[in-house]
Amino acid sequence: MALLTLDTIAVTIGQAEPLDRLSLDIDRGEILGIVGESGSGKSMTALAIMGLLPLIGGKVSAGAIRFDGVELTKLPEADYRRLRGKRMALITQNPMTSLDPIRTVGAQIDQVGTLHMGMRAEAARERSIEIMEQLRIPDAATVHGQYPHQLSGGMKQRIVIAMALMGEPDLIVADEPTTALDVTIQAQIIQILVDLVRQRGLALILITHDMGVVAQACDKVAVLYAGRLAEFAAVGEIFASPRHPYTRALIGCIAKEGQASGSLVGIPGTIPGVFAYPSGCRYHPRCALAVPACAVNVPPEQRLGAARVACDWVTEVAHG
Amino acid sequence: MGDRAAPLVVLDSVSRSYSAGGGLFRPRRTMQAVDQVTLALQRGEITGVVGESGCGKSTLARLITGLIAPSAGHVRFEDADLATLGAPALRAMRRRMQMVFQDPYSSIDPRFSIRDAVLEPFEVQGIGLTEAEADARVAALLTMVGLDPSLGGNYPHHLSGGQKQRVGIARALALEPSLVVLDEPTASLDVSIQAQIIALLEALHARLGLTYVFISHDLRLVRYFCTRIVVMYLGAVVEILPEPQARPRHPYTLALMASTFVPDPTRRREVQPITGEIASPYDRPPGCAFAARCPRASALCRSERPLLVETAGHAIACHHPLE
């Protein structure tokens, strides 16, 4: 049984339904990439898993989320909170949303140990510095006593990762963890996350809009569009034989090595807002392969081995 | 180089420093945001300027367009030294050089309609247009950047990020400039929209014969879009690649390349990303600024600053360049 399973979940916020019948699973030692444009439902998926939808007035309105055999959607908040501190952790794009500006970063990492792991202060401090060193934070003991504003963006993101690791989590959800960082620092942070999965066998959900990050780090990939799954497949398949026209278009947005100038096209139009979802396949207004039926029928997910694709033209596309 | 036409823009050993602090108990500190940059921009060229945050690339963009004045050195636009021009002459000169900014959300006044925003450059330059002329210009400019002319009556908050950036480009092109400096024009956009904007910029470049300076931290995009690449580190140019696919010879350029994520899972990166971070520009180390992060650094690199030396158009500032 997978460590985490999302079983046909839907998310509602008032009248809006930003996530529609999404199914995903991830096991220990795996990296699952979730990709799509802004508004595709990536962050909503992260909030649903972490039980944080109430913060934005939303809820999981249908389906189930199972984490190591426990049904999360019916879990009391107090139990969820214990789970979040220890067994599952969220890393967000802006590390300052996770850090307290008026306390030293060390105190904040230590606190995870004393609060959730029952450690004594001294043991927590030792463990914090050990983890900081593993994350290649130079001069960890000094940094331990510094405040967030004294650190660079890349260093702050490492502190957030250290806080996550202090609880010895089974699952880390990283929501665009490197988007705000410079390329060399981005490469360092992604490398750290990949190493953590390989060394500790934890499960990582990596939410990104960068197909390059997906190609370099992920084992399997879920492509979301306007709140629905477009395609789910192993990373090799996604790039070698993308089946959904949206997956193809997303890959086509990135200039390849030596690609001739003038050949980059992008995807025409923009992703629809949550109150303006088109009928039928939500991608059809931007899809080069759309036929009139695409505006009417919601394409069901088709299984192709371990992969899933929500496009009626999948066979034609695959051979096209 | 002698057989080429005169360059559009010449930067001659241009520097720009800033100072900060200087409180009751703290001495004033000075930093070189841009440090002795010499560069010629040929007509029709797309010069990419890459580097990490704080490398001085945005300051360079503002120096090229005369938005800020150099602390030392000269910027010449068509042989006119921007520093010697008075305010009216500089303003007239600005018709020929325009800038597109990273953040389309803050570069357009939210109280302006799209029509007003596109017409603002004419107003600033004191170019009187009749109502009919204004209508025609707005329609032509919006069409040129791929927007429906009927959007003119809308306000910025009605538009998506990509549409706003198209308005930013329409404004920049309104006065038919020769030079457009693009400062991270796609950094805040989704990849799908980023590709649309790049395709638009390519089409306009071909159609209008523009000269571009494209500032970006995305080496992948720069290598696709530009005809020449300038790599900056801590205010100084460390390498100029004469063509985008030229093999990097500076260890920093190589590190930047190794840090980009190739969208191909069968070619996963094996090299380790470089460690460490860019030093503070207030605390510039002696010698080569990159030495602390460089795997090839020697004692010489830590004491003596390497000069930018050009061979066959490929310039490099390194004591131990790669072959």
Interface residues (C-beta under 8 A of the other chain):
Chain A: E37 S38 R136 P138 S152 G154 M155 D182 V183 T184 I185 Q186 A187 Q188 I190 Q191 H209 D210 M211 G212 V213 V214 A215 Q216 C218 V235 G236 I238 F239 A240 A249 L250 I251 G252 C253 I254 A255 K256 E257 G258 Q259 S261 G262 L264 V265 G266 I267 P268 T270 I271
Chain B: E52 S53 S160 G162 Q163 D190 V191 S192 I193 Q194 A195 Q196 I197 I198 A199 E202 A203 A206 H217 D218 L219 R220 L221 R223 Y224 F225 Q245 A255 L256 A258 S259 T260 F261 V262 P263 D264 P265 T266 R268 R269 Q272 P273 I274 T275 G276 E277 I278
